[in-house]
């Protein structure tokens, strides 16, 4: 299949309904940090962009939301073309210019403070990171506390960034500034909003 065909195919079959369903899943996941929200196979993007990440991109991104792609995704012409065709979103010049950042290899990603942090007056002008992780069960066990969590929750996302918990504590300290994270798996999504506190646990 040539790049032009890959760019056109694999988008939402029902753009309005599919986008609403994915948006609702993201909002539910942000409201209940650490909970897994299913995202059905609405999108079929070219590899290495996952189906879940592709669905998030089509639901949340448009021509006013610059995207940053990690090296694995940026090097894929079919991925860049697919995102441009289906979302209309431009590529950001730097991570700090991006509204959304898609990360295919989180274990190799740059530090969280390299992305847009927002400002005290406009904390929403920050980057939301979409990390493609293999699952939420085989990595280091994380204890989550904070708004939207009754007492505590646990997840164990695979292939997370190096020194993630330490980086996240610094992200907490920047509140109301800071980044938010969407963990994208083949089964669905879980979110880590900047208000969530994370501690490591012995598995």
N, C-alpha and C positions, 0 to 999 in steps of 0.2 A: 504493500500500500504506500502511495507516495505521500509526501508531507501535506500537500493540499487536501487530500482526502482525509488524512488524520486530523487536520485542523477543523474540518467541517463536521465530522461524525463524532458521536459520543456525548453530545450535549443533553440537556433536559428534554425529555419527550413532551412533557406538559410544563412549559417554563413557569407559569404562574403557580400552579399547584405544587410542583416540585420545589420551587424556591421557598414558598410559604412553609412547607413541611420541614425543610432543612433549617430555615431561620428559626422556626419554633423549637426544633431540637437544640440549636445552639443557645437560645434564650433559656430553655429549661436546664441545660447543662451548666450555664453560668449561674443560674439561681440556686442550683444544688451542686456545689463543687464536689468533684470526685464521682458523681453518679454517671453511669453509662447510659447514654441516650442513643437509641438505634437510628442510623441513617441508612435507609435502603439504597440499593444500587441505582441511584438516579442518574449518575454520570459515568462515562467510560472514557476517561482521559488517557493520553499516551503515557506509558511508563517513562520515568520513574514517579510521576505524579500519581498518587493513589486515587481510587474511586471516591473515597471519603473526602480527601482533600479537594478533589475536583468539584464535588458537590458543594462544598463550603465556598469555594471560589465563585461558583456561578450564583450562589444565593446571596453572598455578601459584597461582592466586588463589582465595581462599575467604572466608568471613565473618570470618576472623581476620586478613586481610591488607588494610589500608586502601590504596586506590588514589588516586593523584593524576593528573589528566588535564590536559594543557596546554590553553590557551584554545581551540584549534581543536576539540579533542575534547570539552571540557567544554560548549561551546556547542551541541553536537549532542544533542538530547533522545533520538533513537533510539540513539545510542551509549551514553549513560548508562543508558538503560532496558535495552539488550541486555546490558551488562556486569552490571547488577544482577540481571537475571533468570537468566542462565546461570552466573554465578560466585558470586553472593551477597555479593560483596565490597563493603564500604562505601566511600564517598568520603572521603578524608582532608581535614581542614580546611586544612592547609598542606602544602607539599612536605616539610617536616621531619617530618611525622607519617606519611608514607607508607612502606609496605613495597615497593610497586612504583609506578613512574611511567611513564605512557605518553605519548610525545611524537610528535605527528604532524608538527611542523615544528621539527626539531632546530636549524636555523640561527637560530631566534628564541628558543631556550630560555634560561632563567635559568642562572646559574652552578652548577657541580656542588656547590659547598660549601653551597648553599641547601637541599640534600636531607639526609635523615637520614644521619649519618656512622657511627652505632654508637658504642660506648664501648670503652675499653681492655679491660674485662672481658667485654663482650658486643659484639664487632665485627660479629656477624651482624645486629644491630639497625640495619641501614642500608638505604638504598633501592637497589633494583635498577632501573635505568633501561632502558626499552625504547624505542629510537630507530628510527623509521621512516625508512629511507634508501632512495633510489632504486636504488642498486646498490653494489657493493664495488669498483668499477673506475674510476669516472670522477671521483673526487675527488682531493684531495691525497694523495700517496703516503706511507704511514706504515710505518716499520720497527718491528716488534714483537720484543721480547726478554723472556725471563723463564721462569718455571716452565711446563712443558708445551710449550715451543718448543725444538727440538733445538739450533738455532743462531740463526736469525732467521726471521721471516715478514713478508710485506708485504701490506697491503690498502690500498685507496684509496676509502673510503666517501664517497658523495656527500652533500651538504647537511648537513655536520657543524656543530656549534656553533662560534661565533666563538672564536678563541684556544683551540681545543680542546687542542692539545698542551701549552700552558702550564698550562691548568687541570688536565690529567691528571698533569703532573709534581707539582703541589701535592697531588693525590689520592694519588700514590705516597708522598709525605712523611708523610701522615697514617696510614700503615699501622701497626697492623692495622686501623685505622679506614678509612673511605672507601667510595665507591660502586662498584658493578660495573655494566657496561653490556652489554646485548644489542642488537646491530644487526639489525633485522628488514628483510629484503628480500622481494621477490616470489618469489625462488628458495629462500630459507631464512634461516638465522641464522648470525651469527658473534658471538663474545663477547670482551669485554675485561674480564677480572677485575682487581681492584685491584692484583694482583701483577705485572701486565704493564707493562713499560716501553715507552714510545713515543718515537720520534724522527721528525722530518720528513726526507723525502728529496726530492731534485730529480727530478721525473718525466722 
